[in-house]
């Protein structure tokens, strides 16, 4: 193996965006969407869309609901099943 093959290029590490800092463009787009919703009538507009377009409205609802379900006081979900022998 010659000297050229044994050397590897090392790319400098860039700090990038710190963890938890939102992307500026995404924040701007969200602000515009909220403003457009307000201009369209807010809750009244969404209520009308839920009635007229239930499928797309339910899709929207699925996107804004939390993706993680927790139990009482933020703990795990508890499932209790009553079972009687002989049933």
C-alpha positions in Angstrom: 0.0 0.0 0.0 1.5 3.3 -1.0 1.3 6.6 0.9 -1.5 8.0 -1.2 -3.8 5.0 -0.5 -3.2 5.1 3.3 -4.3 8.7 3.7 -8.0 9.3 4.1 -9.6 12.7 3.5 -11.2 13.9 6.7 -14.0 16.4 6.3 -14.2 19.1 8.9 -17.1 18.7 11.3 -19.6 21.5 11.1 -21.6 22.3 14.1 -24.8 22.8 12.0 -28.0 23.7 13.7 -28.1 22.9 17.4 -30.5 20.2 18.4 -34.0 21.5 19.2 -33.7 24.7 17.2 -36.6 24.8 14.7 -35.9 25.4 11.0 -36.7 29.0 10.2 -38.5 28.2 6.9 -40.8 25.7 8.6 -41.7 28.2 11.3 -42.5 30.8 8.7 -44.7 28.4 6.7 -46.6 27.4 9.9 -47.1 31.1 10.8 -48.5 31.7 7.3 -50.9 28.7 7.6 -52.2 30.0 10.9 -52.7 33.5 9.5 -54.5 32.1 6.4 -56.8 30.0 8.7 -57.6 33.1 10.7 -58.4 35.0 7.6 -60.6 32.2 6.3 -62.7 32.2 9.5 -60.8 30.1 12.0 -62.9 27.6 13.9 -66.0 28.4 11.9 -64.1 27.6 8.7 -62.7 24.3 10.1 -66.2 23.3 11.3 -67.6 23.8 7.8 -64.7 21.8 6.3 -65.3 19.0 8.8 -68.9 18.8 7.6 -68.3 19.3 3.8 -65.0 17.3 3.5 -64.9 14.8 6.4 -62.1 12.6 4.8 -59.5 15.3 4.3 -60.5 16.9 7.6 -59.9 13.6 9.4 -56.5 13.3 7.7 -55.7 16.8 9.0 -56.8 15.8 12.5 -54.6 12.7 12.4 -51.6 15.0 11.6 -52.1 17.4 14.5 -53.0 14.9 17.2 -50.2 13.6 19.4 -48.5 10.5 18.1 -47.8 9.1 21.5 -50.6 8.1 23.9 -49.8 8.2 27.6 -51.8 7.0 30.6 -52.7 8.7 33.8 -50.3 11.4 34.9 -48.1 10.8 31.9 -47.4 7.2 32.8 -47.8 4.2 30.6 -51.2 3.1 29.4 -52.7 0.4 31.6 -54.9 -2.3 30.1 -57.1 -4.2 32.5 -59.0 -7.2 31.3 -61.6 -9.0 33.5 -61.6 -12.7 32.9 -63.5 -15.3 34.7 -62.6 -18.9 34.4 -65.1 -20.9 32.4 -66.1 -18.1 30.1 
